[in-house]
Amino acid sequence: MSATEIINELPKRTEAELRAVRRRLLELAAQNEDVALCDQAALEGAAMLVRMEENNARRQCR
């Protein structure tokens, strides 16, 4: 089955089936080192933004 065929079938699936597909895709992505590194970089970037926003909020309260 091609990727196009799979994508075209998705709208026909139930919510439970779509959740199972998402879960499996996440499992496969977690096995890929490049994806894992990108996920880690994204988490670190998000944490940095939170810290920057908190610092900015503290400065504005003074």
PEPEDA-V646738 format. One record per helix or strand of 3 or more residues. SS is the DSSP state (a for helix, b for strand). FROM is the first residue (numbers start at 1). TO is the last residue. If there is no record, write none. Layout:
# PEPEDA-V646738
SS_FROM_TO, SS_FROM_TO
This chain:
# PEPEDA-V646738
a_3_10, a_15_30, a_33_61
